[in-house]
Amino acid sequence: MFDAPGPRFRRRVFWVSAVSAVVLLGLLALGLRQFASNGQLDPVRWRPYLTWPVWRYLLGGLWSTVVAACATGVLAMAGGLLLALRPNRFTRAYAEVMRTVPVLLLVYVMLFVLPSFGVNLPLFWKLVVPLALSHAASCAVIFRAGVGSVDPGQREAGLALGMPDGVVTRFVVLPQAVRHMTPLLVTQAVSLLKDTSLGYVVSYAELLFNGRVLANYNGLLVQTFIVVALVYLVVNLALSRLAHRLEAARARTAR
Amino acid sequence: MSLVLEGFLNTVALTVLSFAVALLVGLLVAVLRIVPVPLLRGAGAVYVEVWRNVPLLAWLVLFVFGLPEVGVTMPLFWTACTAIALYEAAFVAEALRSGVRSVASGQGEAARALGLSFRQSLWHVVLPQALKRVVQPLANIAIALTMATALAGVVGVVDMTRAAQRINLELAQPLLVFTGVGLCYLVMAAGIGFGARALERRLA
């Protein structure tokens, strides 16, 4: 929609760039000064994050995060498949409820309600079960959209060629649906990984909880949580990039 | 009983205020991501990626416990509100951007081909249609935000979920309390969905 930039426009872009660079650098400097004037930039406060024991502890947390996310992912996909295969009033109501009720509330139910009925799961499951219940609904939506995205003509063509129904589903519809769903599932994995930070609430030793323990131990609160946030950022950025790549590859082959 | 009311009002206030701020910041970031200045585009992209890829709970902890350490003190409610608003702003920005882009690629190019100037095609062709298309995604973000405000309870704001947990400690009526709170969230989400549909009909 843009015109090709002419010389006057290019000059204007240059000036806007210059001004905004100054503004952005100014904001950055302001933030850094605020940190420095409160002693948060002191190298002593950052040096622990160059040592292996601290990283071993944080990476241990990250490992627990990944384990919890994988377990939840498997359960949520299984549940999502069940929900997607049987679209009826109950599954629709389930999806609607899960879309609107906070996961934290489900976690609290696990923590405070079920024990009084004699159901006391280990910590790991207190985190994984509520997450799986909520993400199963999202997975069901993705599965249904994936199968729906395949042109009905594909199935009809398969049937017209004389393939049995199961064969058409298995070799014609599903491969195309899976290619469509994969980027969405990877994006869902990012949101799942972020949700495992609720381990902070149930005291499951994942990344954010380990960050809290570490901060209580060494008193470097700001530094610890910035490092934890950076770890989340790196992992999730990698996943987001992957989703982007898959989506681009799908768009290329779709034509 | 006053705890219930306090929790409910706090949740509503958090939702409304942080959604308003998220809309403003999200609009700003979306504009940054569309303008033809590479530096600003980069800044917008960095904002979205950084905020979207770190869990909201980590942001809340960082803001609520970290900001006082760097000499920024605000009331707890406002700190939580800011963190939630800035987090959701990244999602708002993406929704707005993809809404504008989806219209601009077809309708916008057609308007340019018919001889309208860039500004005319943006104002008369792209934005009116984009507005209609972003209502539903924005309503979904608002519902997600309602759920997200529950996390403010973890860092100490007495919201509905937190209030439920406390009342449960006193009453020991877990089923009743948690079902009631769950229903409250359902009603809020239904209200947002209803409002969005009404708005969409007005715009259509």
Interface residues (C-beta under 8 A of the other chain):
Chain A: M1 F2 D3 P5 V13 V16 S17 S20 A21 L24 Q34 F35 S37 N38 Q40 V97 R99 T100 V101 P102 V103 L104 L105 Y108 V109 F112 V113 S116 V190 K194 D195 S197 L198 Y200 V201 L208 G211 R212 A215 L221 V222 F225 I226 V228 A229 Y232 L233 N236 L237 S240
Chain B: V35 P36 V37 P38 L39 L40 A43 E49 V50 R52 N53 V54 P55 L56 L57 A58 W59 V61 L62 F65 G66 E69 V70 G71 V72 A104 G108 E109 R112 F118 S121 L122 V126 I143 T146 M147 A148 T149 A150 L151 G153 V154 T161 A164 Q165 N168 L169 A172 P174 L175 F178 V181 G182 Y185 L186 M188 A189 A190
